[in-house]
Amino acid sequence: MFSEKRLITIELVARTLMALILITAGTSKFFSSGGFADYYSGQFSNEDLRITLPGALTGLYLSIIPFIEVGLGLALLFAALKPWTIYAWYMFMASLLVGHYILQEWSEVNQMLDYFFLGFICHLL
């Protein structure tokens, strides 16, 4: 049905899109002058949440997210790293999904599924 060359091209496009998403997101966080971390730190400190996490834990993770995004995005551009970067993509997206779940942002939780499907396409190919 599809030639091997076409499947390789589809995988390259999916992986490049994944990299572009992460690099763009991470770069925008670097240039937010701490706005990203400040905003979400405030969200996670809301006492009305059903699940609460220690502020130091959320603060640390929020501060390293831009580095994870840019680093993982750059790593996705190298085909030789694909087996590792796909699993790292899954783990990172799962962490974001859990974060949105904790914040009770149900539409964001549902939207995260699209990112998993993008990883599935890349993984399958």
C-alpha positions as CSV (number, residue, x, y, z in Angstrom):
1,M,0.0,0.0,0.0
2,F,2.7,2.5,1.0
3,S,6.3,2.2,-0.2
4,E,9.0,2.1,2.4
5,K,10.3,5.5,1.3
6,R,6.9,7.0,1.8
7,L,6.6,5.5,5.3
8,I,10.0,6.9,6.2
9,T,9.0,10.3,5.0
10,I,5.8,10.2,7.0
11,E,7.8,9.2,10.1
12,L,10.3,12.1,9.5
13,V,7.4,14.6,9.2
14,A,5.8,13.3,12.4
15,R,9.1,13.4,14.3
16,T,9.9,16.9,12.9
17,L,6.5,18.1,14.0
18,M,7.0,16.7,17.5
19,A,10.4,18.5,17.6
20,L,8.9,21.8,16.4
21,I,6.2,21.6,19.0
22,L,8.7,21.1,21.8
23,I,11.3,23.6,20.6
24,T,8.6,26.3,20.1
25,A,7.0,25.6,23.5
26,G,10.3,25.6,25.3
27,T,11.6,28.7,23.6
28,S,8.5,30.6,24.4
29,K,8.8,29.7,28.1
30,F,12.4,30.9,28.1
31,F,11.3,34.3,26.8
32,S,8.3,34.6,29.2
33,S,10.6,36.1,31.9
34,G,9.4,33.5,34.4
35,G,5.7,34.1,33.6
36,F,5.1,30.4,32.8
37,A,6.5,29.1,36.1
38,D,4.9,31.9,38.1
39,Y,1.5,31.3,36.6
40,Y,1.5,27.5,37.0
41,S,3.1,27.7,40.5
42,G,0.0,29.8,41.5
43,Q,-2.3,27.3,39.9
44,F,-0.7,24.4,41.7
45,S,-0.9,26.2,45.1
46,N,-4.7,26.5,44.8
47,E,-6.2,25.0,48.0
48,D,-9.3,23.9,46.1
49,L,-7.4,21.2,44.2
50,R,-8.2,17.6,45.1
51,I,-4.5,16.6,44.8
52,T,-1.8,18.9,46.3
53,L,1.9,18.6,45.6
54,P,4.7,20.2,47.6
55,G,5.5,23.7,46.2
56,A,9.2,22.9,46.0
57,L,8.5,19.9,43.7
58,T,6.2,21.7,41.4
59,G,8.6,24.7,41.3
60,L,11.5,22.6,40.4
61,Y,9.6,20.7,37.7
62,L,8.2,23.9,36.3
63,S,11.7,25.4,36.1
64,I,13.2,22.5,34.1
65,I,10.3,22.1,31.7
66,P,11.7,24.5,29.1
67,F,15.1,22.7,29.2
68,I,13.3,19.3,28.7
69,E,11.3,20.7,25.8
70,V,14.2,22.2,23.9
71,G,16.5,19.3,24.7
72,L,14.0,16.6,23.7
73,G,12.9,18.6,20.7
74,L,16.5,18.8,19.4
75,A,17.1,15.1,20.2
76,L,14.0,14.2,18.1
77,L,15.7,15.7,15.1
78,F,18.3,12.9,15.1
79,A,16.9,9.6,13.7
80,A,19.5,7.6,15.6
81,L,18.0,8.7,18.9
82,K,14.4,7.9,17.9
83,P,14.0,4.8,20.1
84,W,14.9,6.8,23.2
85,T,13.3,10.0,22.3
86,I,9.9,8.4,21.5
87,Y,9.7,7.0,25.1
88,A,11.0,10.3,26.5
89,W,8.1,12.0,24.5
90,Y,5.6,9.6,26.1
91,M,6.9,10.2,29.6
92,F,7.0,14.0,29.2
93,M,3.5,14.1,27.7
94,A,2.3,11.9,30.5
95,S,3.7,14.2,33.1
96,L,1.9,17.2,31.5
97,L,-1.3,15.2,31.3
98,V,-1.0,14.4,35.0
99,G,-0.3,18.1,35.8
100,H,-3.5,19.1,33.9
101,Y,-5.4,16.4,35.6
102,I,-4.3,17.7,39.0
103,L,-5.3,21.2,38.0
104,Q,-8.7,19.8,36.9
105,E,-8.3,21.2,33.4
106,W,-10.3,18.5,31.8
107,S,-10.3,19.9,28.2
108,E,-6.5,20.1,28.4
109,V,-6.3,16.5,29.6
110,N,-8.4,15.5,26.5
111,Q,-6.2,17.6,24.2
112,M,-3.1,15.9,25.5
113,L,-4.3,12.7,23.8
114,D,-3.5,14.2,20.4
115,Y,0.2,14.5,21.4
116,F,0.2,10.8,22.4
117,F,-1.3,9.9,19.0
118,L,1.5,11.9,17.3
119,G,4.0,9.8,19.3
120,F,2.1,6.6,18.3
121,I,2.4,7.5,14.6
122,C,6.1,8.1,14.9
123,H,6.6,5.0,17.0
124,L,4.6,2.8,14.6
125,L,6.6,4.0,11.6
